[in-house]
Amino acid sequence: MSEIIILFIGAIAAGLMGSLTGLGGGVIIIPLLTLGFGVPMHYAIGASLVSVIGTSSGAAVAFVKEGFTNMRIGMFLEIATTMGAVVGALVSGFLNPNTIGIIFASILILTVLLNLKGKPDHQEELIKGSLADKLKLYGTFPDKDGIKHYASRNTIPGFLMMVFAGAMSGLLGIGSGALKVLAMDNMMKLPFKVSTTTSNFMIGVTAVAGALIYFQRGQIIPVIAAPVLIGVVVGSFIGSKTLMISKTKKLKTFFAIVITLLSIYMMYNGVAKNFQ
C-alpha cells in the first residue's frame, strides 16, 4: 500500500511538471517507474500510455470548444499516427528493455531540445488546387484581432512525420507531442495555437491504439496503471491552474537540464547492460 501511495504522489509530480513545462507526464512517468520503482520497461510503457489517454482527453475537450483544434486535420493525421502507434507497439514486443531505454533517452533529449526551441507562428493562405485544398485541410481560429484564416502546406511530408511520431508513441509510451507539433509547425506551416491544440487532441487517440496492443499482451497492470493515471490527471489539472502565475521559462530550463541528465543516465545504463 505504501508503494502505491508513493507512486501516486510521484505521478502527481510528473503530471504537474509535465503540464508546466509542456513536455507531458509520459516523459517523466517512464523514468519514475523504471528507475525509481524497478518496474519492467514494457509494463511502464503500458501504464504511461494509459496516463497519456487520460490527460489528453480532458484538455482536448476545452480546446475544441474554444475553436482552436482543427478536427479535420487532426482526424486526417490520426490515420498516420494510429498506423505508426500500432507498428511501434508491435515492434516493442521484439526489442529488449535496454534497447527501448536507449531509444527513449534519445527521443527524450530531442523532445527537450524541440521544447526549448522558439516556435514559429505561420498563417499561410490556401493554394487553390493543392492537396490541402482537395482534402480541405484549412480553417479558422479566434484571435484577439478577430477570426484568422489559415491553410496547411507540405501535406505528404507532414503525414509521414506523423507516422514516425505515432511509432515513437507506441514504442515508448509517450504522447510524442513535440514531434507532432514539429510536423504541423515546421512542415505543414500551421499556426502555433492550431498545431498545439490539434496535437493534444491527437495524442489521446494515438495512445489508445498503442495501449490496446500492450493490453492484449497483458502488459497493462491495474495496480500500476491506476495510481499513475489518477496521479498524472490530478497533477496536470494543478499544473494547468498554476500555469498562468508561474515563471515557466526558468522552470523549463531547469527541468530540461534534469531530464537531459536523466536521459544520459538511462542511455548509459541501457548500453552498459546490452554489453554485459
C-alpha positions in Angstrom: 0.0 0.0 0.0 2.8 2.4 0.9 4.4 1.9 -2.5 1.1 2.7 -4.3 0.8 5.9 -2.3 4.4 6.9 -3.2 3.7 6.0 -6.8 0.5 8.2 -6.8 2.5 11.1 -5.3 5.2 10.7 -7.9 2.6 10.6 -10.7 1.1 13.8 -9.4 4.5 15.4 -9.6 5.0 14.0 -13.1 1.7 15.4 -14.3 2.4 18.8 -12.6 5.9 19.2 -14.1 4.8 17.8 -17.4 2.0 20.3 -17.6 4.1 23.3 -16.6 6.9 22.6 -19.0 4.9 21.3 -21.9 6.7 18.0 -22.1 3.8 15.9 -20.9 3.7 13.5 -18.0 4.7 10.5 -20.0 8.3 11.5 -20.4 8.6 11.6 -16.6 6.5 8.5 -15.8 8.8 6.1 -17.7 12.0 7.0 -15.7 9.9 7.2 -12.5 8.6 3.7 -12.9 11.8 2.0 -14.3 14.5 3.8 -12.3 12.5 4.7 -9.2 10.3 1.6 -8.7 12.1 -1.1 -10.8 9.1 -1.7 -13.0 10.0 -3.6 -16.2 10.1 -1.3 -19.2 7.2 -2.8 -21.1 4.9 -2.5 -18.1 6.0 1.1 -17.5 5.2 1.9 -21.1 1.7 0.4 -20.8 1.0 2.5 -17.6 2.3 5.6 -19.3 0.1 5.2 -22.4 -3.0 4.9 -20.1 -2.0 8.2 -18.4 -1.5 9.9 -21.7 -5.1 8.9 -22.7 -6.4 10.5 -19.5 -4.5 13.7 -19.6 -5.2 14.3 -23.4 -8.9 13.7 -23.2 -9.6 16.3 -20.6 -7.6 19.1 -22.2 -8.8 18.2 -25.8 -12.5 19.0 -25.0 -11.7 22.5 -23.8 -9.6 23.3 -26.9 -12.3 22.0 -29.3 -14.9 24.2 -27.6 -12.7 27.3 -27.9 -12.4 26.7 -31.7 -8.6 26.2 -31.9 -8.5 22.5 -32.7 -8.9 21.6 -36.3 -10.8 18.3 -36.2 -10.5 17.6 -39.9 -6.7 18.0 -39.9 -6.5 16.0 -36.7 -8.6 13.1 -38.0 -6.6 13.0 -41.3 -3.3 12.9 -39.4 -4.6 10.4 -36.9 -4.6 7.9 -39.8 -0.8 8.3 -39.8 -0.2 8.3 -36.1 -2.5 5.4 -35.4 -0.7 3.2 -38.0 2.6 4.3 -36.5 1.4 3.6 -32.9 0.3 0.1 -33.8 3.6 -0.6 -35.6 5.6 0.9 -32.7 3.7 -1.2 -30.1 4.2 -4.4 -32.1 7.9 -3.7 -32.6 8.4 -3.1 -28.9 7.5 -6.7 -28.3 10.6 -7.8 -30.2 13.0 -5.4 -28.5 14.7 -5.9 -25.2 14.1 -3.3 -22.5 17.6 -1.9 -22.6 17.3 -1.1 -26.3 14.0 0.6 -25.7 15.6 2.6 -22.9 18.3 3.8 -25.2 15.8 4.9 -27.9 13.6 6.5 -25.2 16.6 8.5 -23.9 17.4 9.7 -27.4 13.9 10.8 -28.2 13.6 12.5 -24.8 16.7 14.6 -25.5 15.2 15.5 -28.9 11.9 16.4 -27.2 13.6 18.7 -24.7 15.5 20.5 -27.5 12.4 21.0 -29.5 10.5 22.2 -26.4 13.2 24.9 -25.7 13.3 26.0 -29.3 11.3 29.0 -30.3 8.0 28.1 -32.0 7.2 29.6 -35.4 3.7 31.1 -35.9 2.6 30.6 -39.5 -0.5 31.8 -41.2 -0.5 30.5 -44.8 -3.1 31.3 -47.5 -4.9 28.5 -49.2 -3.4 27.4 -52.6 -6.2 26.5 -55.0 -5.9 23.0 -56.5 -3.3 21.9 -53.9 -3.7 18.7 -51.9 -4.6 20.7 -48.8 -7.4 22.3 -50.9 -8.7 18.9 -52.1 -8.6 17.4 -48.6 -9.9 20.7 -47.0 -7.0 21.0 -44.7 -7.7 24.6 -43.7 -9.8 26.5 -41.2 -10.1 29.4 -38.9 -9.3 30.2 -35.2 -10.3 33.0 -32.9 -7.7 35.7 -32.1 -7.7 39.0 -30.2 -7.8 40.8 -33.6 -10.7 38.7 -34.9 -11.1 35.4 -36.8 -7.8 34.2 -38.5 -7.8 32.1 -41.6 -5.0 29.5 -42.4 -4.2 26.5 -44.6 -1.7 23.7 -44.4 1.3 23.1 -46.6 3.5 20.0 -47.4 0.8 17.5 -46.7 2.7 14.4 -47.6 5.9 15.2 -45.5 3.7 16.1 -42.6 1.8 12.9 -42.9 5.0 10.8 -43.0 6.4 12.7 -40.0 3.1 11.8 -38.1 3.7 8.1 -38.9 7.1 8.4 -37.1 5.6 10.3 -34.2 2.9 7.6 -33.8 5.5 4.9 -33.9 7.5 6.6 -31.1 4.3 6.9 -29.0 3.5 3.2 -29.4 7.1 2.1 -28.9 8.0 4.4 -25.9 4.7 5.1 -24.2 4.8 8.9 -24.7 2.5 11.3 -26.3 5.1 12.4 -28.9 3.5 15.8 -28.8 6.8 17.6 -29.6 7.2 15.5 -32.8 3.5 16.1 -33.8 3.9 19.9 -33.3 7.2 19.8 -35.3 5.3 18.2 -38.2 2.5 20.7 -38.1 4.6 23.8 -37.3 7.7 23.3 -39.4 6.4 21.1 -42.2 2.7 21.9 -42.6 3.1 25.6 -41.6 0.0 25.7 -39.3 -0.4 28.4 -36.7 1.1 27.6 -33.4 -2.2 27.6 -31.4 -3.8 25.3 -34.0 -0.9 22.9 -34.1 -0.5 22.6 -30.3 -4.2 22.1 -29.6 -4.7 19.7 -32.6 -1.7 17.8 -31.4 -3.3 17.5 -27.9 -6.5 16.2 -29.4 -4.5 13.6 -31.4 -2.3 12.4 -28.6 -5.1 10.5 -26.7 -6.3 8.7 -29.8 -2.7 7.7 -30.7 -2.1 6.4 -27.2 -5.3 4.3 -27.3 -4.0 2.5 -30.4 -0.7 1.6 -28.7 -2.3 0.8 -25.4 -4.6 -1.8 -27.0 -1.5 -3.8 -28.1 0.0 -3.7 -24.6 -3.3 -4.6 -23.0 -3.6 -7.6 -25.3 -0.1 -8.7 -24.3 -1.0 -8.4 -20.6 1.5 -5.5 -20.1 -1.0 -3.1 -18.5 -1.2 -3.9 -14.8 -4.1 -2.1 -13.0 -2.3 -1.8 -9.7 0.4 0.2 -11.5 -1.7 1.9 -14.2 -4.5 3.1 -11.9 -2.5 5.3 -9.5 -0.3 6.6 -12.3 -3.4 7.6 -14.3 -5.2 9.3 -11.4 -1.9 11.0 -10.2 -1.0 12.4 -13.6 -4.5 13.7 -14.2 -4.5 15.4 -10.8 -1.0 16.8 -11.4 -1.9 18.1 -14.9 -5.0 19.8 -13.5 -3.0 21.6 -10.8 -0.4 22.5 -13.4 -3.0 24.0 -15.8 -4.3 26.1 -12.9 -0.9 27.4 -11.9 0.5 27.8 -15.4 -0.6 31.5 -15.7 1.0 32.6 -12.5 4.2 30.6 -12.6 7.5 31.6 -14.2 7.7 28.7 -16.7 10.7 29.9 -18.7 13.2 29.3 -15.8 11.3 26.1 -14.9 11.6 24.8 -18.4 15.4 25.4 -18.5 15.9 23.8 -15.1 13.7 20.9 -15.9 15.3 20.4 -19.3 18.7 20.1 -17.6 17.3 17.5 -15.2 15.6 15.5 -18.0 18.7 15.6 -20.1 20.9 14.2 -17.3 18.3 11.6 -16.6 18.2 10.7 -20.3 22.0 10.4 -20.4 21.9 8.1 -17.4 19.2 5.9 -19.0 21.2 5.7 -22.2 24.4 4.8 -20.4 22.5 2.2 -18.3 21.0 0.7 -21.4 24.2 0.5 -23.3 26.1 -1.0 -20.4 23.5 -3.7 -19.8 23.4 -4.5 -23.5 27.2 -5.3 -23.4 27.1 -7.4 -20.3 
